[in-house]
């Protein structure tokens, strides 16, 4: 696990610019720190305190990248979203991890 400090806004902007072109994800970064930054940006497309079906989540994620299954799994694994009984929700208490 990496132990680098959280990226500042300038670094976050640079990461987003590298992996998001015209609002679409070009690729999911392999480096954890960069992946978290990109996922934190994408999860903002989901409203807090709203339930989403898997179909709705897929519809939102298709705007960014065709591999919606990987993005859904990443959101759950990073705890940016929760899933219970087929219902997805953006996590209101998500805390960006120490990178």
N, CA, C and O atoms as a GROMACS GRO file, in nm:
protein
  396
    1UNK      N    1   0.084  -0.118   0.000
    1UNK     CA    2   0.000   0.000   0.000
    1UNK      C    3   0.088   0.123   0.000
    1UNK      O    4   0.189   0.129   0.069
    2UNK      N    5   0.046   0.223  -0.080
    2UNK     CA    6   0.122   0.346  -0.089
    2UNK      C    7   0.102   0.430   0.035
    2UNK      O    8  -0.004   0.426   0.098
    3UNK      N    9   0.203   0.507   0.070
    3UNK     CA   10   0.194   0.593   0.186
    3UNK      C   11   0.222   0.738   0.150
    3UNK      O   12   0.278   0.811   0.232
    4UNK      N   13   0.186   0.780   0.032
    4UNK     CA   14   0.209   0.918  -0.008
    4UNK      C   15   0.095   1.005   0.044
    4UNK      O   16  -0.015   0.955   0.069
    5UNK      N   17   0.120   1.133   0.059
    5UNK     CA   18   0.014   1.222   0.109
    5UNK      C   19  -0.099   1.235   0.008
    5UNK      O   20  -0.082   1.208  -0.111
    6UNK      N   21  -0.214   1.277   0.058
    6UNK     CA   22  -0.328   1.301  -0.031
    6UNK      C   23  -0.290   1.407  -0.134
    6UNK      O   24  -0.224   1.505  -0.101
    7UNK      N   25  -0.332   1.388  -0.258
    7UNK     CA   26  -0.297   1.487  -0.360
    7UNK      C   27  -0.367   1.620  -0.333
    7UNK      O   28  -0.483   1.624  -0.291
    8UNK      N   29  -0.295   1.730  -0.358
    8UNK     CA   30  -0.356   1.861  -0.345
    8UNK      C   31  -0.442   1.889  -0.469
    8UNK      O   32  -0.444   1.808  -0.562
    9UNK      N   33  -0.510   2.002  -0.470
    9UNK     CA   34  -0.604   2.030  -0.579
    9UNK      C   35  -0.534   2.038  -0.715
    9UNK      O   36  -0.589   1.992  -0.815
   10UNK      N   37  -0.414   2.093  -0.719
   10UNK     CA   38  -0.342   2.103  -0.846
   10UNK      C   39  -0.309   1.963  -0.899
   10UNK      O   40  -0.322   1.937  -1.019
   11UNK      N   41  -0.267   1.874  -0.810
   11UNK     CA   42  -0.237   1.737  -0.852
   11UNK      C   43  -0.364   1.663  -0.893
   11UNK      O   44  -0.363   1.588  -0.991
   12UNK      N   45  -0.473   1.685  -0.820
   12UNK     CA   46  -0.601   1.623  -0.855
   12UNK      C   47  -0.644   1.669  -0.995
   12UNK      O   48  -0.688   1.587  -1.076
   13UNK      N   49  -0.632   1.798  -1.022
   13UNK     CA   50  -0.668   1.852  -1.153
   13UNK      C   51  -0.584   1.788  -1.264
   13UNK      O   52  -0.636   1.754  -1.370
   14UNK      N   53  -0.455   1.771  -1.237
   14UNK     CA   54  -0.365   1.711  -1.336
   14UNK      C   55  -0.405   1.564  -1.361
   14UNK      O   56  -0.406   1.519  -1.476
   15UNK      N   57  -0.436   1.491  -1.256
   15UNK     CA   58  -0.478   1.351  -1.270
   15UNK      C   59  -0.607   1.343  -1.350
   15UNK      O   60  -0.618   1.263  -1.443
   16UNK      N   61  -0.704   1.426  -1.314
   16UNK     CA   62  -0.832   1.425  -1.386
   16UNK      C   63  -0.811   1.458  -1.534
   16UNK      O   64  -0.872   1.396  -1.621
   17UNK      N   65  -0.725   1.556  -1.562
   17UNK     CA   66  -0.698   1.595  -1.700
   17UNK      C   67  -0.633   1.480  -1.778
   17UNK      O   68  -0.656   1.465  -1.898
   18UNK      N   69  -0.550   1.401  -1.709
   18UNK     CA   70  -0.482   1.289  -1.774
   18UNK      C   71  -0.576   1.174  -1.809
   18UNK      O   72  -0.555   1.105  -1.909
   19UNK      N   73  -0.679   1.153  -1.726
   19UNK     CA   74  -0.763   1.034  -1.743
   19UNK      C   75  -0.906   1.064  -1.788
   19UNK      O   76  -0.981   0.972  -1.822
   20UNK      N   77  -0.945   1.190  -1.789
   20UNK     CA   78  -1.080   1.228  -1.834
   20UNK      C   79  -1.067   1.322  -1.953
   20UNK      O   80  -1.010   1.431  -1.942
   21UNK      N   81  -1.119   1.280  -2.066
   21UNK     CA   82  -1.117   1.361  -2.189
   21UNK      C   83  -1.261   1.385  -2.232
   21UNK      O   84  -1.336   1.291  -2.255
   22UNK      N   85  -1.297   1.512  -2.244
   22UNK     CA   86  -1.434   1.549  -2.283
   22UNK      C   87  -1.537   1.481  -2.193
   22UNK      O   88  -1.643   1.439  -2.239
   23UNK      N   89  -1.504   1.472  -2.063
   23UNK     CA   90  -1.598   1.415  -1.967
   23UNK      C   91  -1.603   1.263  -1.965
   23UNK      O   92  -1.682   1.205  -1.891
   24UNK      N   93  -1.519   1.199  -2.046
   24UNK     CA   94  -1.518   1.052  -2.052
   24UNK      C   95  -1.387   1.000  -1.995
   24UNK      O   96  -1.282   1.061  -2.011
   25UNK      N   97  -1.396   0.886  -1.930
   25UNK     CA   98  -1.280   0.819  -1.873
   25UNK      C   99  -1.205   0.747  -1.984
   25UNK      O  100  -1.261   0.659  -2.050
   26UNK      N  101  -1.078   0.782  -2.005
   26UNK     CA  102  -1.000   0.717  -2.110
   26UNK      C  103  -0.952   0.580  -2.065
   26UNK      O  104  -0.948   0.486  -2.145
   27UNK      N  105  -0.917   0.568  -1.938
   27UNK     CA  106  -0.878   0.441  -1.878
   27UNK      C  107  -0.881   0.457  -1.727
   27UNK      O  108  -0.866   0.568  -1.676
   28UNK      N  109  -0.900   0.348  -1.658
   28UNK     CA  110  -0.897   0.350  -1.512
   28UNK      C  111  -0.752   0.341  -1.468
   28UNK      O  112  -0.683   0.244  -1.501
   29UNK      N  113  -0.703   0.440  -1.395
   29UNK     CA  114  -0.562   0.438  -1.356
   29UNK      C  115  -0.526   0.313  -1.277
   29UNK      O  116  -0.605   0.265  -1.195
   30UNK      N  117  -0.407   0.262  -1.301
   30UNK     CA  118  -0.358   0.146  -1.227
   30UNK      C  119  -0.309   0.186  -1.088
   30UNK      O  120  -0.326   0.112  -0.992
   31UNK      N  121  -0.250   0.303  -1.078
   31UNK     CA  122  -0.197   0.351  -0.950
   31UNK      C  123  -0.314   0.389  -0.858
   31UNK      O  124  -0.403   0.464  -0.897
   32UNK      N  125  -0.312   0.335  -0.738
   32UNK     CA  126  -0.424   0.352  -0.644
   32UNK      C  127  -0.460   0.498  -0.620
   32UNK      O  128  -0.578   0.534  -0.624
   33UNK      N  129  -0.360   0.581  -0.594
   33UNK     CA  130  -0.385   0.722  -0.564
   33UNK      C  131  -0.460   0.789  -0.680
   33UNK      O  132  -0.555   0.864  -0.658
   34UNK      N  133  -0.417   0.764  -0.801
   34UNK     CA  134  -0.480   0.824  -0.918
   34UNK      C  135  -0.620   0.766  -0.939
   34UNK      O  136  -0.713   0.839  -0.975
   35UNK      N  137  -0.635   0.634  -0.917
   35UNK     CA  138  -0.766   0.570  -0.933
   35UNK      C  139  -0.867   0.631  -0.836
   35UNK      O  140  -0.981   0.658  -0.875
   36UNK      N  141  -0.827   0.653  -0.711
   36UNK     CA  142  -0.917   0.711  -0.611
   36UNK      C  143  -0.961   0.850  -0.654
   36UNK      O  144  -1.079   0.884  -0.642
   37UNK      N  145  -0.868   0.930  -0.703
   37UNK     CA  146  -0.901   1.067  -0.748
   37UNK      C  147  -1.006   1.061  -0.859
   37UNK      O  148  -1.104   1.135  -0.855
   38UNK      N  149  -0.986   0.974  -0.956
   38UNK     CA  150  -1.080   0.962  -1.068
   38UNK      C  151  -1.216   0.912  -1.020
   38UNK      O  152  -1.319   0.965  -1.060
   39UNK      N  153  -1.216   0.811  -0.934
   39UNK     CA  154  -1.343   0.758  -0.883
   39UNK      C  155  -1.417   0.863  -0.800
   39UNK      O  156  -1.539   0.874  -0.810
   40UNK      N  157  -1.344   0.940  -0.720
   40UNK     CA  158  -1.409   1.045  -0.642
   40UNK      C  159  -1.475   1.148  -0.733
   40UNK      O  160  -1.580   1.203  -0.699
   41UNK      N  161  -1.416   1.172  -0.847
   41UNK     CA  162  -1.475   1.265  -0.945
   41UNK      C  163  -1.602   1.204  -1.005
   41UNK      O  164  -1.705   1.271  -1.014
   42UNK      N  165  -1.595   1.077  -1.045
   42UNK     CA  166  -1.708   1.013  -1.111
   42UNK      C  167  -1.827   0.994  -1.017
   42UNK      O  168  -1.942   1.007  -1.060
   43UNK      N  169  -1.801   0.962  -0.890
   43UNK     CA  170  -1.910   0.935  -0.797
   43UNK      C  171  -1.995   1.061  -0.774
   43UNK      O  172  -2.109   1.051  -0.728
   44UNK      N  173  -1.942   1.176  -0.805
   44UNK     CA  174  -2.018   1.299  -0.790
   44UNK      C  175  -2.138   1.306  -0.884
   44UNK      O  176  -2.226   1.390  -0.867
   45UNK      N  177  -2.142   1.218  -0.984
   45UNK     CA  178  -2.256   1.213  -1.076
   45UNK      C  179  -2.379   1.154  -1.009
   45UNK      O  180  -2.489   1.160  -1.064
   46UNK      N  181  -2.361   1.096  -0.890
   46UNK     CA  182  -2.471   1.034  -0.817
   46UNK      C  183  -2.514   1.125  -0.701
   46UNK      O  184  -2.430   1.180  -0.630
   47UNK      N  185  -2.645   1.138  -0.684
   47UNK     CA  186  -2.699   1.220  -0.576
   47UNK      C  187  -2.685   1.147  -0.443
   47UNK      O  188  -2.698   1.025  -0.436
   48UNK      N  189  -2.660   1.224  -0.340
   48UNK     CA  190  -2.661   1.169  -0.205
   48UNK      C  191  -2.806   1.141  -0.166
   48UNK      O  192  -2.898   1.207  -0.215
   49UNK      N  193  -2.826   1.045  -0.079
   49UNK     CA  194  -2.958   1.012  -0.024
   49UNK      C  195  -3.059   0.969  -0.130
   49UNK      O  196  -3.179   0.986  -0.112
   50UNK      N  197  -3.011   0.914  -0.239
   50UNK     CA  198  -3.099   0.862  -0.343
   50UNK      C  199  -3.065   0.717  -0.370
   50UNK      O  200  -2.948   0.681  -0.380
   51UNK      N  201  -3.168   0.635  -0.384
   51UNK     CA  202  -3.149   0.495  -0.420
   51UNK      C  203  -3.139   0.482  -0.572
   51UNK      O  204  -3.210   0.551  -0.646
   52UNK      N  205  -3.051   0.393  -0.617
   52UNK     CA  206  -3.034   0.366  -0.760
   52UNK      C  207  -3.044   0.215  -0.782
   52UNK      O  208  -2.992   0.136  -0.704
   53UNK      N  209  -3.110   0.178  -0.889
   53UNK     CA  210  -3.106   0.038  -0.931
   53UNK      C  211  -2.975   0.016  -1.006
   53UNK      O  212  -2.908   0.112  -1.044
   54UNK      N  213  -2.939  -0.109  -1.026
   54UNK     CA  214  -2.817  -0.138  -1.102
   54UNK      C  215  -2.828  -0.081  -1.243
   54UNK      O  216  -2.730  -0.030  -1.298
   55UNK      N  217  -2.946  -0.089  -1.302
   55UNK     CA  218  -2.968  -0.035  -1.435
   55UNK      C  219  -2.944   0.116  -1.439
   55UNK      O  220  -2.883   0.168  -1.533
   56UNK      N  221  -2.991   0.187  -1.335
   56UNK     CA  222  -2.968   0.332  -1.328
   56UNK      C  223  -2.821   0.364  -1.310
   56UNK      O  224  -2.769   0.457  -1.372
   57UNK      N  225  -2.752   0.288  -1.225
   57UNK     CA  226  -2.609   0.308  -1.205
   57UNK      C  227  -2.536   0.288  -1.337
   57UNK      O  228  -2.449   0.367  -1.375
   58UNK      N  229  -2.571   0.181  -1.407
   58UNK     CA  230  -2.508   0.153  -1.537
   58UNK      C  231  -2.531   0.268  -1.634
   58UNK      O  232  -2.440   0.308  -1.707
   59UNK      N  233  -2.652   0.322  -1.636
   59UNK     CA  234  -2.683   0.433  -1.725
   59UNK      C  235  -2.597   0.555  -1.699
   59UNK      O  236  -2.550   0.621  -1.792
   60UNK      N  237  -2.576   0.585  -1.572
   60UNK     CA  238  -2.490   0.699  -1.536
   60UNK      C  239  -2.345   0.669  -1.576
   60UNK      O  240  -2.278   0.753  -1.636
   61UNK      N  241  -2.299   0.551  -1.543
   61UNK     CA  242  -2.159   0.517  -1.567
   61UNK      C  243  -2.125   0.505  -1.716
   61UNK      O  244  -2.011   0.530  -1.756
   62UNK      N  245  -2.223   0.467  -1.799
   62UNK     CA  246  -2.199   0.457  -1.943
   62UNK      C  247  -2.162   0.591  -2.004
   62UNK      O  248  -2.100   0.597  -2.110
   63UNK      N  249  -2.200   0.699  -1.936
   63UNK     CA  250  -2.162   0.833  -1.984
   63UNK      C  251  -2.011   0.852  -1.975
   63UNK      O  252  -1.954   0.934  -2.048
   64UNK      N  253  -1.946   0.776  -1.886
   64UNK     CA  254  -1.804   0.792  -1.862
   64UNK      C  255  -1.717   0.685  -1.926
   64UNK      O  256  -1.608   0.714  -1.975
   65UNK      N  257  -1.768   0.559  -1.926
   65UNK     CA  258  -1.685   0.448  -1.975
   65UNK      C  259  -1.774   0.326  -1.998
   65UNK      O  260  -1.871   0.306  -1.925
   66UNK      N  261  -1.743   0.244  -2.099
   66UNK     CA  262  -1.828   0.127  -2.125
   66UNK      C  263  -1.817   0.014  -2.022
   66UNK      O  264  -1.909  -0.066  -2.009
   67UNK      N  265  -1.706   0.008  -1.947
   67UNK     CA  266  -1.689  -0.100  -1.849
   67UNK      C  267  -1.756  -0.062  -1.716
   67UNK      O  268  -1.689  -0.031  -1.618
   68UNK      N  269  -1.887  -0.065  -1.717
   68UNK     CA  270  -1.964  -0.021  -1.599
   68UNK      C  271  -1.949  -0.118  -1.482
   68UNK      O  272  -1.957  -0.077  -1.367
   69UNK      N  273  -1.929  -0.246  -1.511
   69UNK     CA  274  -1.916  -0.345  -1.404
   69UNK      C  275  -1.792  -0.317  -1.319
   69UNK      O  276  -1.798  -0.324  -1.196
   70UNK      N  277  -1.682  -0.285  -1.383
   70UNK     CA  278  -1.560  -0.253  -1.308
   70UNK      C  279  -1.579  -0.127  -1.226
   70UNK      O  280  -1.538  -0.122  -1.110
   71UNK      N  281  -1.639  -0.026  -1.283
   71UNK     CA  282  -1.661   0.099  -1.208
   71UNK      C  283  -1.753   0.077  -1.089
   71UNK      O  284  -1.727   0.127  -0.980
   72UNK      N  285  -1.861   0.001  -1.109
   72UNK     CA  286  -1.952  -0.030  -0.996
   72UNK      C  287  -1.876  -0.101  -0.885
   72UNK      O  288  -1.889  -0.066  -0.768
   73UNK      N  289  -1.799  -0.200  -0.922
   73UNK     CA  290  -1.722  -0.278  -0.824
   73UNK      C  291  -1.621  -0.188  -0.751
   73UNK      O  292  -1.604  -0.202  -0.630
   74UNK      N  293  -1.557  -0.099  -0.822
   74UNK     CA  294  -1.462  -0.007  -0.760
   74UNK      C  295  -1.533   0.085  -0.660
   74UNK      O  296  -1.481   0.110  -0.551
   75UNK      N  297  -1.650   0.134  -0.696
   75UNK     CA  298  -1.726   0.219  -0.602
   75UNK      C  299  -1.760   0.143  -0.474
   75UNK      O  300  -1.751   0.199  -0.365
   76UNK      N  301  -1.798   0.018  -0.488
   76UNK     CA  302  -1.832  -0.063  -0.370
   76UNK      C  303  -1.705  -0.094  -0.290
   76UNK      O  304  -1.704  -0.080  -0.168
   77UNK      N  305  -1.600  -0.136  -0.358
   77UNK     CA  306  -1.474  -0.173  -0.290
   77UNK      C  307  -1.413  -0.055  -0.214
   77UNK      O  308  -1.354  -0.074  -0.108
   78UNK      N  309  -1.426   0.065  -0.269
   78UNK     CA  310  -1.369   0.184  -0.204
   78UNK      C  311  -1.466   0.246  -0.103
   78UNK      O  312  -1.432   0.343  -0.035
   79UNK      N  313  -1.586   0.190  -0.095
   79UNK     CA  314  -1.691   0.238  -0.005
   79UNK      C  315  -1.744   0.376  -0.043
   79UNK      O  316  -1.799   0.447   0.041
   80UNK      N  317  -1.727   0.414  -0.170
   80UNK     CA  318  -1.786   0.538  -0.219
   80UNK      C  319  -1.936   0.519  -0.240
   80UNK      O  320  -2.014   0.614  -0.235
   81UNK      N  321  -1.975   0.391  -0.263
   81UNK     CA  322  -2.116   0.356  -0.275
   81UNK      C  323  -2.141   0.230  -0.194
   81UNK      O  324  -2.050   0.152  -0.166
   82UNK      N  325  -2.266   0.212  -0.155
   82UNK     CA  326  -2.307   0.090  -0.088
   82UNK      C  327  -2.405   0.016  -0.179
   82UNK      O  328  -2.468   0.075  -0.266
   83UNK      N  329  -2.415  -0.115  -0.157
   83UNK     CA  330  -2.511  -0.196  -0.232
   83UNK      C  331  -2.575  -0.292  -0.133
   83UNK      O  332  -2.506  -0.364  -0.061
   84UNK      N  333  -2.708  -0.293  -0.131
   84UNK     CA  334  -2.782  -0.385  -0.046
   84UNK      C  335  -2.912  -0.420  -0.116
   84UNK      O  336  -2.987  -0.331  -0.156
   85UNK      N  337  -2.938  -0.547  -0.131
   85UNK     CA  338  -3.061  -0.597  -0.195
   85UNK      C  339  -3.082  -0.532  -0.331
   85UNK      O  340  -3.195  -0.495  -0.367
   86UNK      N  341  -2.974  -0.518  -0.407
   86UNK     CA  342  -2.985  -0.462  -0.542
   86UNK      C  343  -3.000  -0.312  -0.547
   86UNK      O  344  -3.021  -0.256  -0.655
   87UNK      N  345  -2.991  -0.245  -0.433
   87UNK     CA  346  -3.005  -0.099  -0.428
   87UNK      C  347  -2.868  -0.037  -0.401
   87UNK      O  348  -2.799  -0.073  -0.306
   88UNK      N  349  -2.833   0.057  -0.486
   88UNK     CA  350  -2.705   0.128  -0.472
   88UNK      C  351  -2.732   0.267  -0.417
   88UNK      O  352  -2.831   0.331  -0.450
   89UNK      N  353  -2.640   0.313  -0.331
   89UNK     CA  354  -2.647   0.449  -0.276
   89UNK      C  355  -2.507   0.506  -0.266
   89UNK      O  356  -2.412   0.435  -0.233
   90UNK      N  357  -2.496   0.634  -0.296
   90UNK     CA  358  -2.369   0.703  -0.273
   90UNK      C  359  -2.350   0.714  -0.123
   90UNK      O  360  -2.442   0.752  -0.051
   91UNK      N  361  -2.233   0.680  -0.075
   91UNK     CA  362  -2.205   0.680   0.069
   91UNK      C  363  -2.192   0.823   0.120
   91UNK      O  364  -2.102   0.896   0.077
   92UNK      N  365  -2.280   0.864   0.212
   92UNK     CA  366  -2.274   1.002   0.261
   92UNK      C  367  -2.154   1.028   0.351
   92UNK      O  368  -2.110   1.142   0.364
   93UNK      N  369  -2.100   0.924   0.413
   93UNK     CA  370  -1.989   0.942   0.506
   93UNK      C  371  -1.856   0.895   0.449
   93UNK      O  372  -1.762   0.867   0.524
   94UNK      N  373  -1.847   0.888   0.315
   94UNK     CA  374  -1.723   0.844   0.252
   94UNK      C  375  -1.610   0.938   0.292
   94UNK      O  376  -1.623   1.060   0.284
   95UNK      N  377  -1.499   0.879   0.333
   95UNK     CA  378  -1.380   0.955   0.366
   95UNK      C  379  -1.269   0.905   0.274
   95UNK      O  380  -1.240   0.786   0.270
   96UNK      N  381  -1.208   0.996   0.202
   96UNK     CA  382  -1.099   0.958   0.116
   96UNK      C  383  -0.988   0.895   0.200
   96UNK      O  384  -0.949   0.951   0.303
   97UNK      N  385  -0.936   0.780   0.157
   97UNK     CA  386  -0.834   0.712   0.238
   97UNK      C  387  -0.702   0.787   0.238
   97UNK      O  388  -0.673   0.867   0.149
   98UNK      N  389  -0.623   0.760   0.339
   98UNK     CA  390  -0.485   0.809   0.340
   98UNK      C  391  -0.412   0.730   0.231
   98UNK      O  392  -0.410   0.607   0.232
   99UNK      N  393  -0.356   0.801   0.141
   99UNK     CA  394  -0.292   0.735   0.028
   99UNK      C  395  -0.144   0.726   0.054
   99UNK      O  396  -0.069   0.674  -0.028
   0.00000   0.00000   0.00000
